[in-house]
Amino acid sequence: MTFTPPPHSSTISSVAHLALNAAKSFKNDYLELSRLLFESQEARNGLHHAGEFGRFRERLLQSLLVNFLPARLGVGDGFVVEAQGGKSTQCDVIIYDREHNPQLSTAGGLAMFPLEVCAAVGEAKSKLSFVEAKAALAKLSATKEMRANMQVNGVPVAPVEELLWARDALQRSPEAEVLTHLNDARSLYVPRTHEWHNLVTFLVCEEIAWPEDCDPAKNFDKAFTEALHDLHLTQPKDFLRQNFILSLRQGLLSYFYVAKGDGDEIRRIPYPYPVQSIHPVPGTEHDGRPSSCGFRWLPANEHYRHIMMFASELTRAASQTPIYPFTPQDHSLDPAAYGFTYFLGC
């Protein structure tokens, strides 16, 4: 496939060309090649082996993300499993920590990922009605809530910045035995107020059938804004909402927060989370609770920048998610089975 440089291509680097080319290949393969490979005039839905069609698209999305993710993070699909025995519905894309994920699998290739080593979860869809988009987001919220309720058993092991922050915070406590004070370590994991502690969730689709008179190409007219709020009423808890929606034909939805610059200047800061707890909101009393972020929309165009921005911002957010050590006994439903007997040696 020949790469056609975007306008003003001399102003971007060779690496940016490669990133845009990856975005272009993904869009073309997702929208066109997948249908050419699986279309069927005889099938009722127009597709030969619809299940394989869906899996092919999942692999395309996974391949796109591999181009952008650091080597520490891997991409797969399957189920997210919590220590208490619960598990998610099947996830099209799971971003996990390669170094701490156990290499356990079944003969049939069924993949189970411990919740504590997962960083992000996503869905790959075709054309969605507005109701179907709501259902997909509700599914992502349910998986995100599993992580929000997760009980940790120590300090994070990745990324390095989170580990150093946790160690520093624990060393400031009076008792200062960093790795032995489990309650202190657990107190640092608060996904309801520390938005980067939760799973990053995302939805990728061909397009969404927005309500009548709602045109996302108009870039936040009143009808589109109202539709976005309606879409998010599916999940009343802000911190459980998705991080990104990528519609290949329409654009990228993410977030921003408002901050004060020099003097009375108001700045809009891009942010990969639906809430932010770090900076006070101008004109309000900041009491330490997260505040809802505003919507941010990048319309689709022929230069694929909305896809490149999605992959780039998702990578950044997933790289910040704390990863915790996996130990199989923590996933036992019978903790008493690991009750050691202790005795002094001769």
PyMOL commands that set and color helices and strands:
alter all, ss='L'
color gray80, all
select helices_A, chain A and resi 9-11+14-38+50-66+115-117+130-148+160-171+182-187+195-197+216-218+222-232+238-240+305-320+328-331+335-338
alter helices_A, ss='H'
color red, helices_A
select strands_A, chain A and resi 73-81+91-97+112-114+118-124+127-129+200-205+207-209+244-247+251-260+266-271+275-276+291-292+294-299
alter strands_A, ss='S'
color yellow, strands_A
deselect
rebuild
show_as cartoon
